[in-house]
Amino acid sequence: MSNEEKNKVVGGTLYLVATPIGNLADLSERAVKVLSEVDFIAAEDTRNSVRLLTYLDIRKPMVAYHEHNRAEAGEAIVRRLLAGESCALITDAGTPAISDPGEDLVALCAQRGVPVTSIPGCCAAIVALTLSGLPTRRFVFEGFLSAVAKDRRERLRALESEERTVIFHEAPHKLKKTLSDMLDIFGGERKISLCRELTKLNEDVFRTDLSGAVSFYSEHEPRGEYVLVLEGCAEAQKAEDDGRLLSLSVSEHVNFYIGQGLDKKEAMKAAARDRGVTKSDIYREYVTNGEK
């Protein structure tokens, strides 16, 4: 089978097309071919995507598909796919369906029996991971943390003992608060790589620890979108922390988490997870011995 036949665009199929995260030269020939031949293109922001398509001299009907219209727009796209049209889904930058409402469209297509295929390419999380200087064999992707301080801290607390390298996305206006929370929860010695302007002329990878990151950004304003690659919890440190917590009474264990910013319900869940028991067991002992 020739390459042309293997890359043929087929009606009734959704194509997930990865687009450049900064350097337009990273767009693959296959991606250009698919964008040129599908019946229509669904884009996160049609205003941004039209600039890419104009650069490629591609003129195709476009529809908006984003966080705020994904339910209605997704149904409309699937109806057209079921009618035999082909569609390319693209985001502003990177791979569709990664930290992106495209995951809902793929799930909807799977439910309706619509074929989906992916045109691989750029993914900011993977680019940052490879540049981080941190372990790459095992990692976990968290994407964007909540803008709500309580929810953000709860999520970070749940990752406190995560041994794998952890990847986050973060916006510049939230970076200082996120780093401050990370410092409080993970400690200052945890290594972190802060990656920005990836694949662009001014690509920057800042490898430091959390103390260094907080200190640096207390004097410098964050600029651009960031990918944060955080060192996992060392196994020895995890064992030490687990042993310290298990040496506490149940009340002390729960109150430790409350002191870290969790509400009582989440603190009891965390203590139950540490001790390998049910939340009901923790609740009974916590109440029996008195809430302190």
C-alpha positions in Angstrom: 0.0 0.0 0.0 1.4 3.4 -0.9 1.8 6.3 1.5 -0.9 8.1 -0.4 -3.4 5.3 0.2 -2.5 5.1 3.9 -3.0 8.8 4.4 -6.2 9.0 2.4 -8.9 11.1 4.1 -12.1 9.1 4.6 -15.6 10.5 5.0 -17.4 10.1 8.3 -14.1 10.2 10.2 -12.9 12.6 12.9 -9.2 13.5 12.6 -7.3 14.8 15.6 -4.6 17.0 14.1 -1.8 18.2 16.3 -0.7 21.7 15.5 2.6 23.6 16.3 3.1 24.9 19.8 5.3 27.7 18.5 7.4 26.7 15.6 5.3 26.4 12.4 8.0 24.1 10.9 6.9 21.4 13.3 3.7 20.8 11.4 3.9 17.4 9.6 3.2 16.8 5.9 0.4 14.4 6.9 -1.3 17.1 9.0 -1.2 19.5 6.1 -2.7 16.9 3.8 -5.5 16.1 6.2 -6.3 19.8 6.8 -6.4 20.3 3.1 -8.7 17.4 2.3 -11.3 17.2 5.1 -14.8 18.6 4.5 -14.6 21.0 7.5 -12.4 22.0 10.5 -13.4 22.3 14.1 -11.2 24.7 16.0 -10.8 25.9 19.6 -10.6 29.5 18.4 -11.4 30.0 14.7 -9.7 33.5 14.8 -6.4 31.9 15.8 -6.6 28.9 13.6 -7.4 30.9 10.5 -4.0 32.4 10.7 -2.4 29.0 10.6 -4.6 27.9 7.7 -3.9 31.2 5.8 -0.1 30.5 6.2 -0.7 27.0 4.7 -2.9 28.5 2.0 -5.8 26.2 3.1 -9.4 27.4 2.9 -12.0 25.2 4.5 -15.3 25.8 6.3 -14.7 26.2 10.0 -16.8 25.7 13.1 -15.9 26.7 16.7 -15.6 23.9 19.3 -14.4 24.9 22.7 -15.0 24.7 26.5 -18.2 26.9 26.4 -20.0 25.3 23.5 -18.8 21.7 23.5 -22.1 20.0 24.3 -24.1 21.7 21.5 -21.2 22.0 19.0 -20.2 18.4 19.7 -23.6 17.1 18.7 -23.6 19.2 15.6 -20.2 17.9 14.5 -21.2 14.3 15.1 -24.4 14.7 13.1 -22.3 15.9 10.1 -19.8 13.0 10.6 -22.7 10.5 10.7 -23.9 12.0 7.5 -20.6 11.2 5.8 -18.5 14.3 6.1 -14.9 14.3 7.4 -13.7 16.7 10.1 -10.3 17.8 11.5 -10.3 18.9 15.1 -7.5 21.3 16.0 -6.7 23.4 19.1 -4.9 26.7 19.4 -1.6 24.8 19.9 -0.7 21.2 20.5 -2.6 17.9 20.5 -6.4 17.9 20.7 -8.1 16.1 23.6 -5.1 16.6 25.9 -6.2 19.0 28.7 -8.8 20.1 26.1 -12.6 19.7 25.5 -11.7 17.5 22.5 -11.7 14.6 24.9 -15.5 15.0 25.1 -15.9 14.9 21.3 -13.8 11.8 21.1 -16.0 10.1 23.8 -19.1 11.2 21.9 -17.8 9.7 18.7 -16.9 6.5 20.4 -20.5 6.3 21.8 -22.0 6.9 18.3 -19.7 4.6 16.4 -17.9 7.4 14.5 -14.3 6.5 13.6 -11.6 8.7 15.1 -7.9 8.8 14.2 -5.0 10.9 15.4 -2.4 12.8 13.4 0.5 12.9 15.9 2.6 15.9 16.5 3.4 18.5 19.1 2.5 18.1 22.7 3.8 20.8 25.1 3.8 18.4 28.1 6.0 15.9 26.4 8.4 18.5 25.0 8.8 20.0 28.5 9.3 16.6 30.1 12.1 15.7 27.7 13.8 19.1 28.4 13.3 19.0 32.2 16.3 17.0 33.3 14.0 15.0 35.6 13.1 11.3 35.4 11.0 10.5 32.3 10.4 6.8 32.6 7.3 7.2 34.8 5.3 10.4 34.9 1.8 11.7 35.5 0.0 14.6 33.7 -2.1 16.9 35.8 -2.8 19.8 33.3 -4.2 23.0 34.8 -4.8 23.3 38.5 -7.9 25.0 39.9 -7.9 28.7 40.2 -9.7 28.3 43.5 -7.1 28.3 46.2 -8.7 25.6 48.4 -9.3 23.2 45.5 -5.7 23.8 44.2 -4.2 23.1 47.5 -6.3 19.9 48.0 -5.1 18.6 44.6 -1.5 19.4 45.4 -1.9 17.7 48.8 -3.2 14.6 47.1 0.1 14.6 45.0 2.4 15.0 48.0 3.5 11.4 48.0 3.4 10.9 44.2 6.7 9.3 43.3 6.4 9.9 39.5 7.4 13.1 37.8 4.4 15.4 37.7 3.5 17.7 34.8 1.3 20.8 35.1 0.2 23.6 32.8 0.0 27.1 34.3 -1.0 30.5 33.2 1.3 33.4 34.0 -1.2 35.3 36.2 -1.5 32.2 38.4 2.1 31.0 38.5 3.2 32.8 41.7 0.3 31.5 43.8 0.8 28.0 42.4 4.5 28.0 43.2 3.8 29.3 46.7 1.3 26.5 47.4 3.8 24.0 46.0 6.5 25.3 48.3 4.2 25.0 51.3 3.1 21.5 50.5 6.2 19.9 48.9 9.0 21.8 50.6 11.7 23.9 49.1 14.1 21.2 48.0 11.8 19.5 45.5 13.3 20.1 42.0 11.2 21.8 39.3 11.7 22.8 35.7 9.7 25.8 34.4 9.3 25.7 30.6 8.0 28.5 28.5 8.1 29.7 24.9 8.7 26.1 23.9 10.0 25.6 20.3 10.1 29.3 19.8 13.1 31.6 19.3 13.2 32.6 23.0 12.6 29.0 24.4 13.4 29.0 28.1 13.9 26.1 30.5 14.5 27.2 34.1 15.8 24.2 36.2 15.8 24.9 39.9 14.0 23.9 43.1 10.8 25.2 44.6 12.6 27.6 46.9 14.6 29.0 43.9 11.5 29.3 41.8 9.6 31.2 44.4 12.6 33.5 45.0 13.1 34.2 41.3 9.4 35.0 40.6 9.2 37.3 43.6 11.5 39.6 41.6 10.4 38.8 38.0 7.0 38.8 36.5 5.9 35.6 34.8 5.5 35.9 31.0 3.9 33.4 28.6 2.3 30.1 29.2 4.2 27.6 31.4 4.7 23.9 31.6 5.9 22.9 35.1 7.7 19.6 35.5 8.0 18.7 39.2 10.2 16.0 40.7 8.3 13.2 42.3 8.5 12.4 46.0 11.6 10.4 46.8 10.7 6.9 48.0 12.7 7.3 51.2 11.0 10.6 52.0 7.6 9.0 51.3 8.3 6.2 53.7 9.5 8.7 56.3 6.4 10.8 55.9 4.1 7.8 56.1 5.8 6.5 59.2 5.6 9.9 60.9 1.9 10.2 60.1 1.1 6.7 61.2 2.8 7.3 64.5 0.1 9.9 65.3 -3.2 9.2 66.9 -6.2 9.3 64.6 -7.2 12.8 66.0 -3.7 14.1 65.5 -3.6 12.6 62.0 -6.8 14.3 61.0 -5.9 17.6 62.6 -2.6 17.5 60.8 -4.4 17.6 57.4 -6.9 20.2 58.7 -3.8 22.3 59.6 -2.6 21.9 56.0 -5.8 23.5 54.7 -8.1 20.6 54.1 -11.7 20.6 55.4 -12.6 18.0 58.0 -14.2 15.7 55.5 -11.2 15.7 53.1 -8.8 15.4 56.1 -10.6 12.2 57.3 -10.4 10.8 53.8 -6.7 11.5 53.6 -6.1 9.9 57.0 -8.1 6.9 56.0 -6.0 6.5 52.8 -2.8 6.7 54.8 -3.9 4.1 57.3 -5.6 1.8 54.8 -8.9 1.9 56.6 -12.4 3.3 55.7 -13.4 6.9 56.3 -16.1 5.5 58.6 -13.4 3.9 60.8 -11.6 7.2 61.0 -14.8 9.1 61.8 -15.8 6.8 64.6 -12.4 7.0 66.3 -12.2 10.7 65.7 -15.5 11.4 67.3 -15.0 8.8 70.1 -11.7 10.3 71.2 -13.0 13.8 70.8 -12.4 16.5 68.1 -9.5 18.6 69.1 
